[in-house]
Structures are given as structure tokens and as C-alpha cells.
Amino acid sequence: MRRAHARPRTLFSVLLLVVVSMLVYACSQVPTYDNPKPLVAVNQTYDYQKDIRPIFEAKCIACHGCYDSPCQLKLTSADGLDRGASPLPVYDGGRLEDMAPTRLGIDALTTADWRRKGFFSVLHGNVDGGALDARDTSVLYKMLEHGRQHALAPNSRIPDSVKMGMGRPLSCPTLEGFDDYADANPHGGMPFAAAGLTDKEFHTLETWIEEGAVTDAPDFNPSQAEQAAVQRWETFFNQSGNRHQLVSRYLFEHLFAAHLYFPDISGRHFYELIRSWTAPGEKILPVNTVRPNGDAGAPVYYRLRPITRSIVAKTHITYPLGDTRMKRYQSLFFDTDWQVKDMPGYDYADRANPFETFESIPAKSRYQFMLDDAEYFVRNFIRGPVCRGQIATDVIRDQFWTVFEDPDQEIYVNDADYRRKVSPLLGLPGQDSDLLALGPQWLDYKDKRNDYLKQRQAEYAKRRAGGATLDEIWDGDNWNRDALLTIFRHHDSASVRRGLHGQVPRTIWVMDYPLFERTYYELVVNFNVFGSVSHQAQTRLYFDLIRNGSEDNFLRFVPAESRQPIYDHWYQGLAKIKDAITYTGLDTETPTMLDYSSVENLGDERAIMRRFTELLSQRASRVMGPPDTLNRCMSDDDCDRSDLSPSQRRAEAILRPLARETGATLPAIKFLPEVTFLRVTDGDQRWIYTLVHNRMHENVAFMFAEESRLLPEEDTVSVMEGTLGTYPNFSFDVPLSDLDVFVSALERVESPETLHDLAARWGVRRTSPKFWDVIADFKAYVEETEPSQAGIFDVNRYENL
């Protein structure tokens, strides 16, 4: 009997198990908000890489390409699109504690991991309601549709009701809150406050989203030569032995932000050097410490990971790796006899003081390594990989030159006893993010820096009792143009270019190795964009000391009696108080060996600066590069460039007078944006220039209230050939036949309103039908002239003229 009844119960159990399994499976297939799985069309009309990515590159990545992407929505890769958006801002000057970092490709490797970190999908929302149309569940589509339905009038100014600029409050609507967002922001669709998509572009994206918005990784097929180069460099970076391991760590901490490439191999791809848990030949698993010198807690490997995302100009800081480079590393670091005493760790002290961490590596080798590519390192901390940094950039002036002490004479790298004595004073603040640490940390590091500076002044005065000589300034070994650099600040970003550009500046920086290395570690290696207000404040305050030290170094090269008057001009107003309580005193006793006999009045700051420029130009004549004929010529006859076509010579002759004016003589300068791109056309020819607004300050010694320290009557404009800066604030498109009329109209501008009139005629407004084409042409120009430097320009800061 039992045997007879066993079969039905067994069948029933099996059937029940099947039903339950089917229900579990069915439930697992229901799309959820956290991990949506929309219906996907079997046949895809459009391919993501071939059809969708180009649209993003043309009209979306210009705002969605870095940490400053609205709602952290990065569209430079399929991974960024799949990750989606987050309401948490990266930039928060009032953050009391560090936030968890959200670096794409590092801090989470799957979409599910990003959902757990609070990111929501912009492709597929909650479809529990049974919606059959994928467009109804896509925030991305709704944003694009909203922008299309509320398009702005062509070439019109943006209504005042539309809040623009980097400081505008951001809304990051989810699917559930989109209708409320749309009602409150009628012009809040995408592309934001700009010319919209073409019909074809919109239809392509609409169809792609409707069919499931399938994304895929790009094809990456490096040549055998490129694969061999990767293998060779990974082998180099992962050699055994303390010397090799310490050098590799040093190199990594200086190259982690670079876009690396192999100049000896055609078909260029870019790579990034990362720390991985896995050895060469295995799949890369990135180490995700907050800083590149953070303690991984276990052995790591240095790996080259290909960059397959779209390249954006603001983070595109290139560095070549080739056979010549490897030979140079061998010569600098391994052809000399030195040993590692003790391998350093990754604790607080090791992170805070790279001079002690890497003391075993010859200091002169470290300094020469940085000088070899000085523009790269300055670009890292001046332009930086963090995309936005007014707290840091407001410590520097709007236009100045940077030169370096000669490595054969610089005292720190050539005197071991002096180096041992001062290295403990060169630590950097900012590691402790506790708000309560801000005051004590700052005072401690400030005092150490000032103690160091006093010792430095005394040492230089003792060794060079006759004063500074011109050969103390590095001449690039008569071949390296990185010896002379010009830095332009554009409010919350900055640019660097080889050569001496613009008018003779108010200040010049002279950097030695301790200044160069400290600046790099303070602003790049140890800077945490996700850090607290304490961390950001300590970084900013110490950078103020670095600027002050660089300017002090320069004053050694001017007559002793001129130093205090020049310094007082740099630090006007309340800066006198800060000078008394924060900085060290000047050496106004030790003379200089430079010849200033041609200067009639040693109290004439401009005459002193011009004379130093003459002497510097003689010292570094072989690395000066082409003369800046747009900004530093007193007559057109001296500036006529024979290498230009007659049409371009005419264009430059028309533009050149602008660089001789100030805000007092040309009021338009005061109203110009920070960076204005200018395209001049003549038939099928076109030339690109940048008008850079240089704002004068009574001082740059304070973190806040910059507006109160501006001197607009002393503002100038630098006219630069090509594009300068990666965040154009506006652009003009002017036929050569109109250029003289354009300049004449600019000379009559006396208010923001009259500048708007100028923009209405020649400007390329955000709403202009040709806006995106002109922005693309600026990138095309860079591709033609400096192909390795080309990237998508950012228009988050593009103004409403």
C-alpha cells in the first residue's frame, strides 16, 4: 500500500517543485529599478560604437566627460552610460568628511556595484508597471525629448530664468521624479541650453533606446608591435630588486595621471599606468586606493591599461613611452651607483614627504626626470586631472612665466648635507581630513616651510655672496623647450604652453627641485577631489606658500633695492597683513650679478621685468621657439612673420593691437570671458586664435572674496595662435573680410550689453545652428596641428553672450 501511494506523492512533489521553480524564475525576470532588464529587440537597427557613440561625442560629452559632469553622468564610454547618474556632487566646498570616491573603472567594475553605490540608470528605469515602450522608462530619452519639445530660438540668448555656469544648482531626476523636473525646468532638456540634435540624430537615439539601448565595448586590436611595447614596459616596471621596485613606485606616482603612448609605433593608442592585483598577462584588476600612494595592503603590479573611452581635452595629458625613454630611465636611475637603505612604506609620513620616501634615489636624477618633461608635470598640477579647481587656481595670477633652476647648480640636489638637513621640513599637509586638524596641521606645516625657506635663503646667500647669476637658470640644455613655460589662469582652470607668451608678466616663478616636487605631490598625487573642506583648505593654503616661494626665488635675480618695492606691488591691500603673519622676510641685502645698468630707475618695476626678460631670452635663446609676434611687438614692422601667408599676416596685423591695450584703454577687455576662441575664415582657409582675458589682482593671497581684489582697469588680453584652454567660454566666427570691422566694433564695446550686440553678429552662441560644428572644428584644428593633443572641448563654462 505504501508503495502504491508513493508514486502520486512523488509526482505531486515534482510538479510542485517545477511550478515553484517557474515562479522563482519568472520573478527573477521582472525588471527592477536597481537592476532593470528591458526587452531587447532581436535585430538592432543601430550599433552603439558606430552609430550612437559619435552622437555622444559630437553633442553630449562636451558637458558629460569628467568629475564635473552634471549628476556624474559620464558619457565617454559604455561603462559610464551603463553606470548612470548620481545626485551626489563631487565638488563640495563645505563637505566635512571625505566622500567615497566614484572613479569610473576603479571604484566599481560592474553596473550592479554602481547601483549599490547610489547610481541610477538613465537608460532603463522601473518598468514594473508593465510599460511596453522602452522610451517611457528611459530618463535619457525623456531628457532628449524634453529638450526637443522646448527648443530655444536659433542664435538667441539663453533666458535669464535658465541658470547656467558651474555653480548652478543641479537636479538629477529619476524616472519617478521626471515630470516634476520637467514642469519646473521647461528648458532643462538635453543638450542643455544649446542647439539641439538634428532630426537624424534624435531618430537614431530614439530607435536605439526603443530597441533596448544595447551597449558594447569598442573593438581594440593593437598591432603586434604595440603588444610587444606593452609587454616590454610592463616587464620594465615590474622588475625585482629594491632599486627597481623603488624606481617603479616613483615613476608610477608621477605617471598615473598620464595618457601614455608609443611614439615609435604608428596607429596610436593611449594607455594609463595603474596598479593591479594581477600580474602581466592576466586580466587587470585595479587597486582602488584613494590616492596613488595609498597602501594597497598586499603586493601590486604595474600594468598598462588601454584607454578606449572618448578622449576629452581637459584630462588629456600625454606622455610618450618609447625606446629613447627607456634608455633615458636607465641612464638616470640605474647607471649610477646607489643602494636602497630601507624600502619605504605607505603610511602617513611616507605619503606626506616624498623627499624622505624616495631619498635613496639620487635627488639629481629625480629632478632631471621632472625637468625632461617639465611641461607635462606643470600641466598636471596647473590644468590637472580634476577638471575644476577654483580653490586651487585662485592662488595664482592670471598670466606668468615659469623657469627652473639649473640641475648642475641647484643646491638641494647637489649637496647631500644640506639635503639631509632640510628634507624633514618639506612634508606636505592635507592627509588628515578632520576639520579639527585644519588649524594645527596648517600651522605646523607653515612653520616648517618657513624654517626651510630661511635656511635656503641663508645657504644661497653664503654660497653666492656676490649674488645670483644667470647661469643658475636652466637653459634646457640648449634643446629642451620645456625650460620656458607660460601659465594662464582661467578662473577655475588653467593652461600651460611652452615658450614665453603674452606681455611681460607682473611675476615670474623660479622653481627649484623642492618647489617642483612639492607642487606636484600637493596638487596631484596627494590631492583628493572627493576630500573634505579641511583637505581642500590645507591644499590651497600650502599652494599659496609654494607660489610665494617661487616668487621669492625670482627676486634673487633682480637688484636688491628693487625687491621690496616689487614685492609690495604683488602683495597690496590686506595681503600686507598676511605677509607679516604667514610668509618669511625677503633677502634685500645680497646683490645680484645680473646686469641692470640699462635700467635708469631701479624702482621701475616694468623696466626691471623687461630687462630680466631680455637677459632670460639671451640665456635660453636656443629654446625660445618662435617669437610671440602677437603680444610683444611695439611695431608691425618688427612682427611681420614671413612664414605666414599674406592673408594670415593681414589677420594678425589686425589682431595685434588688442594685446597692447588694458582695461582702461579698451573697456571691452573687462567684459570678455576668460577664454574666447576666434575662427577667422578666408574662402577654404581658416585660422584659429584664442583671446585670453588676464585679470589683474591687487594680490592673490586669500582663498575668498576674489572680486574685491580685482583691478579691471589693469586687465589685459593675450592673443594666442591656436586654441588655449580646454574650456572655451565663448567663440566668434569672423570672415577675414570682416575682421577689421569686428575689431573696430570690439574697441567700441563699453558694457556687457554692447558685447551682446557684437555676439549677435559674429558670435557663435550656444543656440546657434552652427554651434556644434564650430566646436568640432576647433578640435579638428588641434588634430591637424598637434594630433597627439586633440580631445573633445568642454562647454560647461560656455557663456551666454
C-alpha positions in Angstrom: 0.0 0.0 0.0 2.7 2.4 0.9 4.4 1.5 -2.4 1.2 2.3 -4.3 0.7 5.7 -2.8 4.4 6.7 -3.1 4.3 7.4 -6.8 1.4 10.0 -6.8 3.0 11.9 -3.9 6.4 11.9 -5.8 4.7 13.2 -8.9 2.9 15.9 -6.9 6.2 16.9 -5.3 7.9 17.1 -8.7 5.1 19.1 -10.2 5.1 21.4 -7.2 8.9 21.9 -7.5 8.5 22.7 -11.2 5.8 25.3 -10.5 7.8 26.9 -7.8 10.9 27.0 -9.9 9.0 28.6 -12.7 7.6 31.2 -10.4 11.0 31.9 -9.0 12.5 32.2 -12.5 9.6 34.4 -13.7 10.0 36.7 -10.7 13.7 36.9 -11.3 13.0 38.2 -14.8 10.8 41.1 -13.7 12.8 44.3 -14.3 13.5 46.2 -11.2 14.7 49.8 -10.7 18.0 48.6 -9.3 18.8 46.0 -12.0 16.5 46.6 -14.9 16.4 44.1 -17.8 14.3 45.7 -20.5 13.1 43.8 -23.6 15.7 43.9 -26.3 15.0 43.8 -30.0 16.4 40.7 -31.7 17.6 42.8 -34.6 19.3 46.1 -33.6 19.0 48.9 -36.1 21.9 50.8 -34.8 25.3 49.8 -33.4 26.4 51.6 -30.3 30.0 52.1 -31.3 29.4 53.0 -34.9 26.1 55.0 -34.6 25.5 56.1 -31.0 28.9 56.9 -29.7 29.6 59.5 -32.5 26.4 61.4 -31.4 27.6 61.5 -27.8 31.0 62.7 -28.9 29.5 65.4 -31.1 26.9 66.8 -28.7 26.9 65.2 -25.2 30.5 64.6 -24.0 31.2 68.3 -24.2 29.3 68.5 -20.9 29.5 64.9 -19.7 33.1 64.0 -19.6 34.7 64.4 -16.2 34.1 64.7 -12.5 32.2 68.0 -13.3 29.7 66.1 -15.5 26.2 67.0 -14.3 25.0 64.3 -11.9 28.2 62.4 -12.5 26.8 61.1 -15.8 29.9 60.3 -17.9 29.2 59.5 -21.5 32.7 58.9 -22.6 32.2 55.1 -22.6 29.6 52.5 -22.5 30.6 51.8 -18.9 29.8 55.4 -17.9 26.5 55.3 -19.7 25.5 52.0 -18.0 26.6 53.3 -14.6 24.2 56.2 -15.0 23.8 59.2 -12.7 24.0 60.1 -9.0 22.7 63.1 -7.1 25.9 63.3 -5.0 28.1 66.1 -6.2 31.9 65.5 -6.5 32.7 69.2 -5.8 31.5 70.3 -2.4 33.5 73.0 -0.7 31.6 72.5 2.5 32.0 68.7 2.9 33.0 68.0 6.5 34.2 64.5 5.7 35.7 62.7 2.7 33.2 61.1 0.5 33.6 57.7 -1.0 35.3 58.0 -4.4 33.4 57.2 -7.6 36.1 56.8 -10.2 34.8 55.0 -13.3 36.8 51.9 -14.0 38.4 51.9 -10.5 35.9 52.1 -7.6 33.4 49.7 -9.1 33.7 47.3 -12.0 30.0 46.3 -12.6 26.7 48.1 -13.1 25.4 46.3 -10.1 28.2 47.6 -7.9 27.4 51.1 -9.1 23.7 50.6 -8.1 24.8 49.7 -4.6 26.8 53.0 -4.6 23.6 55.0 -5.3 23.9 55.4 -9.1 20.6 55.0 -11.1 20.1 54.0 -14.7 19.4 56.7 -17.3 18.7 54.1 -19.9 16.2 51.7 -18.2 14.0 52.8 -15.4 11.4 51.0 -13.4 9.1 49.0 -15.7 7.2 47.2 -13.1 4.0 48.9 -14.3 4.1 46.8 -17.4 5.1 49.6 -19.9 5.6 48.2 -23.3 7.6 51.1 -24.7 11.2 51.4 -23.5 11.2 55.1 -24.3 8.7 55.6 -21.4 11.2 54.1 -19.0 14.4 56.0 -20.1 15.5 59.2 -18.4 17.9 59.7 -21.2 15.1 59.6 -23.8 12.9 61.9 -21.7 15.7 64.4 -21.4 16.3 64.4 -25.1 12.6 64.6 -25.9 12.1 67.4 -23.4 14.9 69.4 -25.0 13.4 68.9 -28.4 9.9 70.0 -27.3 11.3 73.2 -25.7 13.9 74.2 -28.2 15.3 77.7 -27.9 15.1 80.2 -30.7 18.2 79.9 -33.1 21.1 82.1 -32.1 19.1 83.7 -29.2 20.5 84.4 -25.8 19.5 81.9 -23.1 16.6 83.2 -21.0 17.7 84.6 -17.6 15.4 82.0 -16.0 17.8 79.3 -17.1 20.5 79.0 -14.5 23.9 78.4 -16.1 27.5 78.1 -15.0 29.4 75.7 -12.9 27.8 76.9 -9.7 24.2 76.3 -10.8 22.1 74.0 -8.6 21.8 70.6 -10.3 18.7 68.4 -10.4 19.2 64.8 -11.1 15.7 63.5 -11.7 15.0 59.8 -11.6 12.2 58.3 -13.7 9.7 58.8 -10.9 10.5 62.5 -10.5 11.0 63.4 -14.1 7.5 65.0 -14.6 8.1 67.4 -11.7 11.5 68.2 -13.0 10.2 68.9 -16.5 7.4 71.2 -15.1 9.9 73.2 -13.0 12.6 73.3 -15.8 11.0 73.9 -19.2 14.4 74.5 -20.7 16.1 71.7 -18.7 16.2 69.2 -21.5 19.3 67.9 -23.3 21.5 69.1 -24.8 21.3 71.7 -22.1 20.8 75.3 -23.1 22.3 74.6 -26.6 21.4 73.8 -30.1 19.6 70.5 -30.2 20.0 67.2 -32.0 19.3 67.0 -35.7 16.3 65.0 -36.8 18.5 62.2 -37.8 20.4 62.2 -34.5 17.3 62.2 -32.5 15.7 59.4 -34.5 18.8 57.3 -34.2 18.9 57.6 -30.4 15.2 57.2 -30.1 15.2 53.9 -32.1 18.3 52.7 -30.2 16.6 53.3 -26.9 13.3 51.8 -28.1 15.1 48.6 -29.1 16.7 48.2 -25.7 19.7 50.6 -25.7 22.3 47.9 -26.2 25.8 49.0 -25.5 29.0 47.2 -26.2 32.7 47.6 -25.7 34.8 49.1 -28.6 36.9 46.8 -30.7 40.5 47.1 -29.5 43.0 45.4 -31.8 46.6 46.6 -31.1 49.3 45.7 -33.5 51.9 43.1 -32.6 54.4 45.9 -32.3 52.1 47.7 -29.8 51.5 44.5 -27.8 55.3 44.0 -27.7 55.7 47.5 -26.4 53.2 47.0 -23.6 54.9 43.7 -22.6 58.3 45.4 -22.7 57.2 48.3 -20.5 55.2 46.1 -18.0 58.4 43.9 -17.7 60.4 47.1 -17.0 58.0 48.4 -14.3 57.8 45.0 -12.6 61.4 44.1 -12.2 62.5 42.6 -8.9 65.1 44.1 -6.6 64.7 47.0 -4.2 66.2 49.6 -6.6 63.9 48.7 -9.5 60.9 48.4 -7.2 61.5 51.8 -5.6 62.1 53.5 -9.0 58.9 51.9 -10.4 56.9 53.2 -7.5 58.4 56.7 -8.1 57.6 56.6 -11.8 54.1 55.3 -11.2 53.3 58.2 -8.8 54.5 60.6 -11.5 52.8 58.9 -14.4 49.4 57.6 -13.1 47.5 60.6 -14.5 49.2 60.4 -17.9 47.8 59.3 -21.2 50.7 57.2 -22.3 51.5 56.4 -25.9 54.3 54.8 -28.0 55.7 57.4 -30.4 57.7 54.8 -32.3 54.6 52.9 -33.3 52.0 54.0 -35.8 48.3 53.6 -35.2 48.5 55.4 -31.9 46.5 54.2 -28.9 46.7 55.7 -25.4 47.3 53.8 -22.2 47.1 54.5 -18.4 49.6 53.1 -15.9 47.7 51.6 -13.0 48.4 49.4 -10.0 46.7 46.0 -10.4 46.3 42.9 -8.1 47.2 40.8 -11.1 50.5 40.2 -12.9 51.2 41.0 -16.5 49.5 38.6 -18.9 46.4 38.3 -16.6 43.2 40.3 -16.6 43.8 43.7 -14.9 42.1 44.2 -11.5 42.8 47.8 -10.5 43.8 48.7 -7.0 41.4 51.3 -5.7 43.2 53.2 -3.0 42.0 56.8 -2.8 45.5 58.1 -3.7 48.1 56.6 -6.0 50.5 56.4 -3.0 47.9 54.7 -0.8 48.7 51.4 1.0 47.3 48.5 -1.0 48.0 46.1 1.8 49.4 43.5 -0.5 51.9 43.3 -3.4 50.8 45.0 -6.6 51.8 45.0 -10.2 52.2 48.0 -12.6 50.1 47.5 -15.7 49.3 49.4 -18.9 45.5 49.5 -19.4 44.3 50.7 -22.8 42.2 53.9 -22.9 39.2 53.0 -25.1 36.9 55.8 -23.8 36.4 59.0 -25.8 39.3 61.5 -25.2 38.3 64.8 -23.6 40.8 67.6 -23.9 40.7 68.6 -20.2 42.1 65.3 -18.9 44.3 64.5 -21.9 47.8 65.0 -20.5 50.1 63.0 -22.7 53.5 61.4 -22.1 55.4 59.3 -24.6 57.0 55.9 -23.9 59.5 54.7 -26.4 62.9 53.2 -26.8 64.5 56.6 -26.2 62.5 57.0 -23.0 63.6 53.6 -21.6 67.2 54.4 -22.3 66.8 57.7 -20.5 65.3 55.9 -17.5 68.2 53.5 -17.5 70.7 56.4 -17.6 69.0 58.4 -14.9 68.2 55.8 -12.4 70.4 52.7 -12.9 73.7 53.7 -14.4 74.7 55.4 -11.2 75.8 53.6 -8.0 73.2 53.9 -5.3 71.5 51.5 -2.9 68.2 51.3 -1.1 68.7 51.6 2.7 65.2 50.6 3.7 62.2 50.2 1.4 59.7 52.9 2.4 56.1 52.0 3.3 52.8 53.8 2.6 52.0 55.3 6.0 51.2 58.9 6.7 54.8 60.1 6.8 55.7 58.3 3.5 52.8 59.9 1.7 53.4 63.4 3.2 57.1 63.7 2.4 58.3 62.3 -0.9 61.7 63.7 -0.3 62.3 61.2 2.5 60.3 58.4 0.9 62.5 58.4 -2.2 65.7 59.7 -0.6 67.6 56.6 -1.8 67.1 57.6 -5.4 69.7 60.2 -6.4 68.0 63.6 -6.0 69.6 65.0 -9.1 68.1 62.1 -11.1 64.7 62.8 -9.7 64.9 66.5 -10.6 66.3 65.8 -14.1 63.5 63.3 -14.7 60.9 66.1 -14.0 62.8 68.7 -16.0 62.9 66.4 -19.0 59.2 66.8 -19.3 58.5 69.9 -17.2 55.5 70.9 -19.3 53.9 67.6 -18.6 54.3 68.0 -14.8 53.3 71.6 -14.8 50.3 70.7 -16.9 49.4 68.1 -14.3 49.2 70.5 -11.4 48.1 73.6 -13.4 45.5 72.0 -15.6 45.2 68.9 -13.5 43.1 65.8 -13.8 40.3 67.0 -11.5 38.6 69.3 -14.1 37.7 72.1 -11.8 39.6 73.8 -9.0 39.0 77.5 -8.3 40.0 76.9 -4.7 43.5 76.0 -6.0 43.7 78.3 -9.1 42.8 81.4 -7.2 46.3 81.2 -5.6 48.0 82.0 -8.9 48.0 85.1 -11.1 46.3 85.1 -14.5 49.4 85.1 -16.6 53.0 84.5 -15.6 56.2 82.7 -16.7 57.9 79.7 -15.0 61.6 78.8 -15.3 63.7 76.3 -13.4 67.0 76.3 -11.5 69.8 74.6 -13.4 70.2 71.0 -12.1 74.0 71.3 -12.1 73.9 74.2 -9.7 70.6 73.7 -7.7 71.8 73.3 -4.1 69.3 70.7 -2.8 70.2 68.1 -5.4 74.0 68.7 -5.3 74.7 69.0 -1.6 73.9 65.9 0.5 74.5 67.5 3.8 72.1 70.4 3.1 69.6 67.9 1.7 69.6 65.8 4.9 69.2 68.9 7.0 66.2 70.4 5.2 64.3 67.3 3.9 62.3 66.8 7.1 60.9 70.3 6.6 59.5 69.6 3.2 56.5 67.5 4.2 53.0 68.4 2.8 49.7 68.9 4.6 46.3 67.6 3.7 46.5 63.9 4.6 44.3 64.4 7.6 40.8 65.4 6.6 39.4 66.0 10.0 38.1 69.6 10.3 39.7 69.9 13.7 43.1 69.2 12.2 42.9 72.1 9.8 44.3 74.8 12.2 47.0 72.7 13.9 48.1 71.0 10.6 48.3 74.2 8.7 50.4 76.0 11.4 52.7 73.1 11.8 53.4 72.8 8.0 53.6 76.5 7.6 56.2 76.9 10.3 58.3 74.0 8.8 58.1 75.6 5.3 59.2 79.0 6.7 62.0 77.4 8.6 63.1 75.7 5.4 62.9 78.9 3.4 65.0 80.8 5.9 67.7 78.1 5.7 67.5 78.2 2.0 68.0 81.9 1.8 70.9 81.7 4.2 72.6 78.9 2.2 72.2 80.7 -1.1 73.5 83.9 0.3 76.5 82.1 1.8 77.4 80.2 -1.3 76.8 83.1 -3.7 77.8 86.1 -1.7 78.2 88.1 -5.0 74.6 87.4 -5.9 72.6 85.3 -8.3 74.0 84.6 -11.8 72.0 84.0 -14.9 73.5 80.5 -15.5 71.6 79.3 -12.4 68.5 79.3 -14.6 68.2 76.1 -16.7 68.5 76.7 -20.4 67.0 73.4 -21.4 70.5 72.1 -22.2 70.1 74.1 -25.4 67.4 71.7 -26.8 64.6 71.2 -24.4 61.8 73.8 -24.9 60.2 72.8 -21.6 62.7 75.2 -19.9 60.4 78.2 -20.5 56.7 77.9 -19.7 53.8 80.3 -19.7 50.9 79.7 -17.4 47.5 81.2 -17.9 44.8 81.0 -15.3 41.1 81.0 -16.4 39.3 81.4 -13.1 38.8 77.8 -12.1 41.0 76.2 -14.7 44.4 77.0 -16.1 46.7 76.3 -19.1 50.4 75.9 -19.8 52.3 76.4 -23.1 55.9 76.2 -24.0 57.7 79.5 -24.5 57.3 83.0 -23.2 53.8 84.2 -24.3 51.8 87.3 -23.7 53.1 90.6 -22.4 55.9 90.7 -19.9 54.1 89.5 -16.8 53.9 91.0 -13.3 55.5 88.0 -11.7 57.8 85.1 -12.7 58.3 81.8 -10.9 61.7 80.3 -10.5 61.3 76.7 -9.3 63.9 74.5 -7.8 63.5 70.8 -7.2 61.9 71.1 -3.7 59.3 73.5 -5.1 58.7 71.5 -8.3 58.2 68.2 -6.5 56.2 69.6 -3.6 53.8 71.3 -6.0 53.3 68.0 -7.9 52.7 66.0 -4.8 50.4 68.6 -3.1 48.2 69.2 -6.2 48.3 65.8 -8.0 49.4 62.8 -6.0 48.0 63.8 -2.6 45.0 65.8 -3.8 41.7 64.0 -3.3 38.9 65.6 -5.3 36.5 63.7 -3.0 38.2 65.2 0.1 36.7 67.3 2.9 36.8 71.0 3.3 39.8 70.5 5.7 41.8 68.7 3.0 40.9 71.2 0.3 41.7 74.2 2.5 45.1 72.7 3.6 45.9 72.1 -0.1 45.0 75.6 -1.1 46.9 77.3 1.8 50.1 75.4 1.2 49.9 76.1 -2.6 49.9 79.8 -1.5 53.2 79.2 0.2 54.5 77.5 -3.0 53.6 80.4 -5.1 55.2 82.8 -2.6 58.4 80.7 -2.5 58.6 80.7 -6.3 58.2 84.4 -6.5 60.8 84.9 -3.7 63.2 82.7 -5.8 62.8 85.0 -8.7 63.6 88.1 -6.7 67.1 86.9 -6.2 67.7 87.8 -9.8 66.7 91.4 -9.6 68.6 94.2 -7.8 68.4 94.1 -4.1 67.0 97.6 -3.8 64.2 96.7 -6.3 62.9 93.7 -4.4 60.8 95.2 -1.7 59.0 97.7 -4.0 58.2 94.9 -6.5 57.1 92.6 -3.7 54.9 95.3 -2.2 53.2 95.7 -5.6 52.5 92.0 -5.7 51.0 92.0 -2.2 48.8 95.0 -1.9 45.9 95.7 0.4 45.2 93.1 3.2 48.0 90.9 1.8 50.4 93.1 3.8 48.9 91.7 7.0 49.1 88.1 5.7 52.7 88.7 4.7 53.5 89.8 8.2 52.0 86.7 9.8 52.4 84.0 7.2 55.4 84.5 4.9 59.1 84.9 5.6 61.0 88.1 5.0 62.9 89.0 1.8 66.6 89.0 1.4 67.2 92.6 0.5 70.9 92.6 1.2 72.5 90.0 -1.2 73.1 91.7 -4.6 72.6 90.1 -8.0 75.2 89.6 -10.7 72.8 90.3 -13.5 73.4 93.5 -15.4 70.7 96.1 -14.9 72.8 99.1 -15.9 70.5 99.9 -18.7 67.6 100.5 -16.3 67.5 104.2 -15.4 65.3 103.8 -12.4 65.7 100.6 -10.3 62.3 101.4 -8.7 60.6 101.0 -12.1 59.1 97.5 -11.9 58.1 97.3 -15.5 61.6 98.3 -16.6 63.1 95.7 -14.3 60.9 92.9 -15.7 61.6 93.9 -19.2 65.3 93.8 -18.6 65.1 90.4 -17.0 63.2 89.2 -20.0 65.9 90.4 -22.3 68.6 88.6 -20.2 66.5 85.4 -19.9 65.9 85.4 -23.7 69.7 85.6 -24.2 70.3 82.8 -21.8 67.7 80.5 -23.3 67.8 81.7 -26.9 68.1 78.2 -28.4 64.9 77.0 -26.7 62.8 80.2 -27.0 60.8 78.9 -30.0 59.1 81.3 -32.4 58.8 84.9 -31.1 55.4 85.9 -29.8 54.7 88.4 -32.6 51.1 88.9 -31.5 51.7 90.1 -28.0 55.2 91.6 -27.6 55.9 93.8 -30.6 56.0 97.5 -30.5 55.6 98.0 -34.2 54.1 95.9 -37.0 57.4 96.1 -39.0 59.2 94.1 -36.2 56.5 91.4 -36.1 55.8 90.6 -39.7 56.2 86.8 -40.0 57.5 85.7 -43.4 56.4 82.1 -42.7 52.7 83.1 -42.8 50.6 83.5 -45.9 49.7 87.1 -46.9 46.1 86.5 -45.7 47.2 85.3 -42.2 49.7 88.1 -41.9 46.9 90.5 -42.5 44.7 88.8 -39.9 47.5 89.0 -37.3 48.2 92.7 -38.1 44.5 93.4 -37.4 44.5 91.4 -34.1 47.9 92.5 -32.8 46.9 96.0 -31.4 44.4 94.3 -29.0 47.3 92.9 -27.0 48.7 96.4 -26.4 45.7 97.6 -24.5 44.5 97.5 -21.0 41.0 97.6 -19.4 41.5 101.4 -19.0 42.2 101.9 -22.7 40.0 99.2 -24.2 36.9 98.7 -21.9 35.9 95.6 -23.8 38.7 93.6 -22.2 36.9 93.9 -18.8 33.8 92.2 -20.2 35.4 89.5 -22.2 35.1 85.9 -20.9 38.1 84.1 -19.6 38.8 82.2 -22.8 37.4 83.2 -26.2 38.1 81.1 -29.3 38.2 83.0 -32.6 37.9 81.4 -36.0 39.0 83.6 -38.9 38.0 82.3 -42.4 39.0 83.3 -45.9 37.5 81.0 -48.5 38.6 77.5 -47.8 41.3 78.7 -45.3 40.8 79.2 -41.6 43.0 80.2 -38.7 42.3 79.8 -35.0 43.2 82.2 -32.3 42.4 82.5 -28.6 41.7 85.8 -26.8 42.7 85.2 -23.2 41.4 87.6 -20.6 44.1 88.3 -18.0 42.6 89.7 -14.8 44.8 91.8 -12.6 44.6 91.5 -8.8 45.9 93.6 -6.0 47.0 90.2 -4.5 46.2 86.5 -4.8 47.0 85.8 -1.1 43.4 84.8 0.0 41.0 82.0 -0.6 37.9 84.1 -0.8 36.5 87.5 -1.9 38.4 87.5 -5.1 36.0 90.0 -6.7 37.1 92.6 -4.1 40.7 92.3 -5.1 40.3 92.7 -8.9 41.9 95.6 -10.8 39.8 95.7 -14.0 41.4 98.8 -15.3 44.7 96.9 -15.5 43.3 93.8 -17.2 45.0 92.8 -20.5 44.2 90.3 -23.3 46.7 87.9 -24.8 46.1 86.9 -28.4 47.3 83.4 -28.8 47.6 81.4 -32.0 45.6 78.2 -31.9 43.4 77.0 -29.0 44.5 77.7 -25.4 42.5 76.2 -22.6 40.1 73.2 -22.8 37.0 75.1 -21.6 36.1 77.8 -24.2 33.8 80.4 -22.6 32.7 81.7 -26.0 33.7 81.8 -29.6 33.5 84.1 -32.6 33.4 83.2 -36.3 34.6 86.1 -38.4 35.4 86.2 -42.1 38.8 87.8 -42.8 36.9 90.5 -44.8 35.0 91.5 -41.6 37.9 91.2 -39.2 38.9 94.9 -39.1 35.2 95.8 -38.7 35.0 93.2 -35.9 38.0 94.6 -34.1 36.7 98.2 -34.5 33.3 97.1 -33.0 35.2 95.4 -30.1 37.0 98.7 -29.5 33.6 100.4 -29.1 32.3 98.0 -26.5 31.7 99.8 -23.2 29.2 97.5 -21.5 28.0 93.8 -21.4 25.0 94.9 -23.5 27.2 96.2 -26.4 29.2 93.0 -26.2 25.9 91.1 -26.7 25.4 93.1 -29.9 28.8 92.0 -31.1 27.9 88.4 -30.3 24.7 88.7 -32.2 26.6 89.5 -35.4 29.8 87.4 -35.2 29.3 85.2 -32.1 28.7 81.5 -32.0 26.1 81.3 -29.3 25.0 78.1 -27.6 21.8 78.3 -29.6 23.5 78.9 -32.9 22.7 76.2 -35.6 26.4 76.0 -36.3 27.4 75.8 -32.6 28.4 72.1 -32.5 30.1 72.3 -35.9 32.3 75.2 -34.9 33.2 73.5 -31.6 34.1 70.4 -33.6 36.2 72.5 -36.0 38.3 73.7 -33.0 39.1 70.1 -32.2 39.8 69.4 -35.9 42.3 72.2 -35.8 44.2 70.6 -32.9 44.1 67.3 -34.8 45.8 69.0 -37.7 48.4 70.8 -35.8 49.1 68.7 -32.7 47.3 65.4 -33.3 48.5 63.7 -30.1 46.9 66.6 -28.0 43.4 66.5 -29.6 40.4 65.9 -27.4 36.8 67.0 -27.1 36.4 70.5 -25.6 34.2 71.1 -22.6 31.4 73.7 -22.9 30.1 73.6 -19.3 31.6 77.1 -18.9 30.4 78.5 -22.2 28.8 81.8 -21.5 25.5 83.4 -22.6 26.7 86.4 -24.6 
